[in-house]
Amino acid sequence: MSNNILSAGVARADITPPLGFRMQGAMRRVEGAEGIESNLLATALVITDNNNKIAILDCDLIGFDLPLAKEIRQKIGQAIGTKLTNVLLGATHTHNGPCTGRNGLGGSHDVPVRDGEIEALDTYIENLVRQLVGVTVIANSDLQPVRVGAGSDEANVAINREEIDPEDSSILVGRNPDGITDRSVDVLRIDTIDGVPLAVIVGYAAHPVVMGYFQYLYSQDYPGTVRSIVEKATNATCLFLTGAAGNQACWSFLQSNWEEQERMGGRIAGAAIKAFYGIETRPHKEIRKRGQSLSLIALYHKEFHDGPTHQLFKTAHSTATVKLQPLPSQEEIEAQLAEATALLDKYIAAGEGTEKTVPQQLEVRWAKGVLDMVKKGDTEHTLEYPIAGYRIDDFVLLSIPGEPFVEIQIGVKQLSKSKHTMFAGYANGILGYIPVEKTVKQGGMSVSSAVRTYNIPAPPTETAADDVIAAFGKVLSELGV
């Protein structure tokens, strides 16, 4: 065996916050959490050889703002002796956890509704940073020689969620059976040198929003079901990475029935388990022997042999730049601000609840910010997305912050020459949607209300998805695939 041995370690921490925090992802739901359906978890996997070390984290959170993500990645890198760019800080994007995307996700920092809410959340986040660094250090302290292998299967769970209303052609967040999806369940299996399962990464592109507006329990949503079932079946610690789910829902979406969460996650887990058991990580060759038992029989068996743990372990990173549409004229944005303010005043005067006033406050905040930019002549904007790629032999894992549309994932997979490519959205931060040209033209939540929620001055241009795919092309080229 080569002296350059691949090693890995895995660890998990409970990151459930105290009750009372509002749960993110639905602006109308600002009441605090009343209980716990499933504890929120953070799982860290460290993979290293003599030349490289990466850390992959799976957190049951909606996402991190970019400065917070950078801080956590820097501290993890310093703690385990690797570069910031070699840390993938993943978030499942469950909508039933606290807001860890500050000033840009419609949370406590944007519109506080209770005294002390911001201070309490900041205290939780400070402790969360320590927990994430700590759990990665534990994983790094328990390294052992490993081999890896990849595979995939399919689960008919994802559904394109850009539904066109037949009555007025408006774009709804619903079900579009004719829309594009990627139902592949991608799996990376990590075994000890003797073939004993140690960890498994499962990737799937669908919004973890099976459970809806009218429940107030912290929950992992369907990724927790996937992890639980996969772990019971394989004895490997499971990490879940949500793929390019910007325009992807589950068939069961915004439900009040917890069984639907189990149903969706169970189907994905089943495909993951099938793929897992199709992967053999140990070096071997198939031996055929001829035998006889009344009939002539061809007997086949695996003959295992020593060999290197891997041939290649590389990392690459870059920046994908997304251009935003030009800002409106001062007259136009002043009119929008006046209209938004008048509607907010109307809600307040009528004694409307926070389900109406809080989203409207976000509209007013956004319009004020855009007006300030226009007055300064600051009318051209871009968003910068840090992207990364990690390659072990014929497997590549690619990551990007934000909510990319699934066409980006499909396009990047088609561009990749690697045998197995896994794609992670919501990684290393959350920075708005990255829609495709069709959506930019036809409209919908991702280029309208979500722009206000994320406090982005304007929607992306029609070339956004293509520009991101091209940026990933450079990362793939650097990785040699």
SVG drawing of the C-alpha trace seen along z (x, -y; Angstrom):
<svg xmlns="http://www.w3.org/2000/svg" viewBox="-59 -61 64 96">
<polyline fill="none" stroke="black" stroke-width="0.4" points="0.0,0.0 1.2,-3.5 2.5,-5.6 0.1,-8.4 -2.9,-6.9 -6.4,-8.4 -7.8,-8.8 -11.2,-10.0 -12.9,-10.8 -16.5,-11.7 -18.3,-13.2 -21.7,-14.7 -23.1,-17.4 -26.5,-18.5 -27.1,-22.1 -30.8,-22.5 -31.5,-26.0 -33.6,-26.8 -37.3,-27.0 -38.8,-30.4 -36.8,-31.2 -38.8,-31.9 -38.3,-29.4 -37.1,-30.6 -38.3,-30.1 -41.9,-31.4 -42.1,-35.2 -45.7,-34.9 -44.6,-32.6 -42.9,-34.6 -44.1,-32.8 -41.4,-31.1 -40.8,-27.4 -42.9,-25.5 -41.2,-22.1 -38.9,-19.7 -39.9,-17.1 -36.3,-16.1 -33.1,-17.6 -31.1,-19.7 -27.7,-18.1 -24.3,-19.0 -22.2,-16.3 -18.5,-16.8 -16.5,-14.6 -12.7,-15.1 -10.9,-13.5 -7.1,-13.8 -4.0,-12.4 -0.4,-13.7 -1.2,-16.5 -4.8,-17.7 -7.3,-17.9 -11.0,-18.8 -13.8,-19.1 -17.5,-18.6 -20.2,-19.7 -23.9,-18.9 -26.0,-21.2 -29.7,-21.2 -30.1,-24.9 -31.6,-27.1 -28.2,-28.5 -25.5,-31.0 -24.9,-34.6 -21.7,-34.8 -19.6,-36.6 -20.7,-34.1 -19.9,-31.2 -16.5,-32.6 -15.8,-33.1 -16.8,-29.5 -14.7,-28.1 -11.7,-30.1 -11.9,-28.9 -12.4,-25.3 -9.5,-25.5 -7.2,-27.0 -8.3,-24.4 -7.6,-21.3 -4.8,-22.7 -6.3,-23.3 -7.3,-26.2 -10.6,-28.0 -11.5,-26.9 -11.1,-23.2 -14.0,-23.5 -17.5,-22.9 -20.0,-24.3 -23.3,-22.7 -26.8,-23.5 -29.7,-21.2 -31.9,-24.3 -34.6,-23.0 -37.2,-25.7 -37.9,-24.5 -34.8,-25.8 -33.5,-29.2 -32.4,-32.0 -28.6,-31.8 -28.7,-34.0 -28.5,-37.5 -29.6,-40.6 -31.0,-39.0 -33.4,-36.2 -36.3,-38.0 -35.3,-36.9 -34.8,-38.6 -32.0,-40.8 -34.3,-42.1 -37.5,-42.7 -37.4,-41.9 -40.8,-41.2 -39.9,-40.5 -37.7,-42.3 -34.3,-40.6 -34.8,-38.5 -31.7,-39.6 -29.5,-39.3 -30.7,-35.8 -30.1,-34.7 -26.6,-36.2 -25.8,-34.3 -27.0,-31.1 -24.9,-31.8 -21.8,-32.5 -22.2,-29.1 -23.0,-27.5 -19.6,-28.6 -17.8,-27.0 -19.8,-23.8 -19.1,-23.5 -15.4,-24.1 -15.4,-21.6 -17.2,-18.8 -14.8,-19.1 -11.8,-19.0 -13.3,-15.7 -13.7,-14.3 -10.1,-15.3 -8.8,-13.6 -10.3,-10.2 -8.8,-9.7 -8.3,-6.2 -7.3,-4.8 -10.2,-4.6 -11.2,-3.9 -14.1,-5.5 -16.5,-4.7 -19.4,-6.4 -22.7,-5.5 -26.2,-6.7 -29.8,-5.7 -33.1,-7.6 -36.0,-8.6 -39.2,-10.0 -39.6,-12.6 -38.5,-15.9 -40.9,-18.0 -40.3,-21.3 -42.2,-23.9 -42.8,-26.6 -46.5,-26.0 -48.3,-28.1 -51.8,-29.0 -54.2,-28.1 -56.6,-30.9 -54.2,-33.9 -50.8,-32.3 -49.3,-33.6 -46.3,-31.7 -47.1,-29.8 -44.9,-27.9 -46.6,-24.5 -46.2,-21.5 -45.1,-21.5 -44.9,-17.8 -43.6,-19.0 -40.8,-21.0 -37.1,-20.0 -35.9,-17.9 -32.8,-15.8 -34.1,-12.9 -30.7,-11.2 -29.7,-10.2 -25.9,-10.6 -23.9,-8.7 -20.2,-8.7 -19.4,-5.7 -16.4,-5.9 -15.2,-2.6 -12.4,-1.6 -9.5,0.1 -11.1,3.4 -14.4,2.5 -16.3,1.6 -18.7,-1.3 -17.6,-4.5 -19.6,-7.4 -21.8,-8.0 -22.7,-11.3 -26.1,-11.4 -27.0,-14.3 -30.5,-15.1 -32.0,-18.2 -35.4,-19.0 -36.4,-21.7 -36.6,-20.4 -40.0,-22.0 -42.2,-18.9 -43.6,-20.4 -45.5,-23.7 -46.4,-27.0 -48.7,-25.8 -46.4,-23.7 -44.0,-25.2 -41.6,-22.4 -37.9,-22.3 -37.4,-19.6 -34.7,-18.2 -37.5,-17.7 -36.9,-15.0 -33.1,-15.0 -33.3,-13.7 -35.5,-10.8 -32.9,-10.0 -30.0,-10.0 -31.9,-7.9 -32.9,-5.2 -29.6,-5.1 -27.7,-4.9 -29.8,-2.0 -29.3,-0.1 -25.6,-0.7 -24.1,-1.4 -22.4,-4.4 -22.7,-7.9 -24.8,-9.8 -24.3,-13.3 -27.0,-14.9 -26.2,-17.6 -29.1,-19.4 -28.5,-19.9 -29.6,-22.6 -33.1,-22.9 -33.9,-26.5 -36.8,-25.5 -37.4,-22.0 -39.9,-20.9 -41.0,-17.4 -44.3,-16.0 -45.5,-16.5 -44.8,-20.2 -45.9,-22.4 -47.8,-19.7 -49.2,-19.4 -48.9,-15.6 -45.6,-14.3 -46.0,-11.0 -45.4,-12.8 -42.0,-13.8 -41.2,-10.1 -42.7,-9.2 -40.5,-11.6 -37.3,-10.9 -37.9,-7.2 -38.1,-7.0 -34.8,-8.9 -33.2,-6.8 -34.2,-3.6 -32.5,-4.8 -29.4,-5.8 -29.2,-2.4 -29.5,-0.6 -26.7,-2.7 -24.6,-2.2 -24.7,1.5 -23.8,1.4 -20.4,-0.1 -17.4,2.0 -14.5,-0.1 -11.9,2.7 -9.5,3.5 -10.4,6.8 -10.8,8.8 -13.5,11.2 -12.3,14.8 -14.2,17.4 -13.8,21.1 -15.4,24.0 -17.1,26.6 -19.6,29.4 -22.5,30.6 -24.5,32.8 -24.5,29.7 -21.5,27.8 -21.3,24.5 -19.3,21.3 -18.3,20.0 -17.5,16.4 -16.1,14.7 -14.2,11.6 -10.5,12.0 -9.3,9.0 -5.8,7.7 -3.8,4.9 -3.6,1.6 -3.4,-2.1 -6.3,-3.8 -6.6,-6.3 -4.7,-7.6 -5.8,-11.3 -7.1,-13.8 -7.4,-17.4 -9.3,-20.6 -10.1,-23.7 -12.0,-26.9 -13.1,-30.0 -15.8,-32.7 -19.0,-32.7 -20.2,-36.3 -23.9,-36.8 -25.0,-40.1 -28.1,-41.8 -30.5,-43.8 -30.2,-47.6 -32.0,-49.3 -35.2,-51.3 -35.2,-55.1 -35.5,-57.2 -39.1,-58.1 -40.0,-54.4 -38.5,-53.3 -39.9,-56.3 -43.4,-55.2 -42.7,-51.6 -41.6,-52.8 -44.7,-55.1 -47.0,-52.2 -45.2,-49.7 -45.3,-52.2 -49.0,-53.1 -49.9,-49.4 -47.8,-48.8 -49.6,-51.8 -52.9,-50.4 -52.1,-47.0 -51.0,-48.6 -54.0,-50.9 -56.3,-47.9 -54.6,-45.9 -53.4,-43.2 -51.1,-40.5 -47.5,-39.9 -48.3,-37.4 -49.0,-40.6 -47.0,-43.3 -43.6,-41.5 -43.5,-40.7 -44.6,-44.2 -41.9,-45.6 -39.4,-43.7 -40.9,-45.3 -40.4,-48.8 -36.9,-48.0 -35.9,-46.8 -37.4,-49.8 -35.6,-52.2 -32.3,-50.5 -32.7,-50.5 -33.7,-54.2 -30.5,-55.1 -28.5,-53.2 -30.2,-55.0 -29.7,-58.4 -26.0,-57.7 -25.9,-56.6 -25.1,-53.1 -27.3,-51.3 -25.1,-48.3 -24.7,-45.4 -23.3,-41.8 -23.3,-38.9 -20.1,-37.0 -20.6,-33.3 -17.5,-31.4 -17.5,-27.9 -15.4,-24.9 -14.7,-21.4 -13.2,-18.3 -12.0,-15.3 -11.1,-11.8 -10.3,-9.6 -13.5,-9.3 -15.7,-11.2 -16.2,-15.0 -18.1,-17.1 -19.0,-20.7 -20.4,-23.4 -22.0,-26.8 -23.8,-29.2 -27.4,-30.2 -30.3,-28.6 -29.2,-27.5 -31.9,-26.2 -31.6,-22.5 -30.7,-23.3 -27.3,-24.5 -26.7,-21.1 -27.7,-19.2 -25.5,-21.5 -22.5,-21.1 -22.9,-17.3 -23.1,-17.2 -19.9,-19.3 -18.1,-17.0 -16.0,-14.2 -15.9,-12.4 -17.7,-9.2 -19.6,-10.4 -20.5,-14.1 -22.3,-15.3 -23.6,-18.9 -24.3,-20.8 -26.2,-24.1 -26.6,-26.0 -22.9,-25.5 -20.7,-28.1 -23.4,-30.7 -26.8,-31.6 -27.1,-34.4 -30.4,-34.4 -31.7,-32.4 -29.9,-31.7 -32.7,-31.3 -32.6,-30.3 -33.4,-32.5 -37.0,-31.2 -37.8,-32.2 -36.2,-35.6 -38.4,-36.3 -41.7,-34.8 -41.3,-35.9 -42.2,-34.1 -41.2,-34.1 -37.5,-33.7 -37.2,-36.9 -39.8,-39.0 -40.6,-38.5 -37.4,-36.5 -35.4,-39.5 -37.0,-41.5 -36.5,-38.8 -32.9,-38.3 -32.5,-42.2 -30.9,-42.0 -31.4,-45.2 -32.5,-43.5 -33.2,-40.1 -30.3,-38.4 -30.0,-38.8 -31.0,-36.1 -27.5,-34.8 -27.1,-34.0 -27.3,-30.2 -25.1,-30.0 -22.5,-32.2 -22.4,-30.0 -22.1,-26.8 -19.2,-28.4 -17.5,-29.2 -17.8,-25.6 -16.3,-24.6 -13.1,-26.3 -13.1,-24.5 -13.7,-21.1 -10.8,-21.9 -8.5,-22.6 -9.6,-19.3 -8.7,-17.5 -12.3,-16.5"/>
</svg>
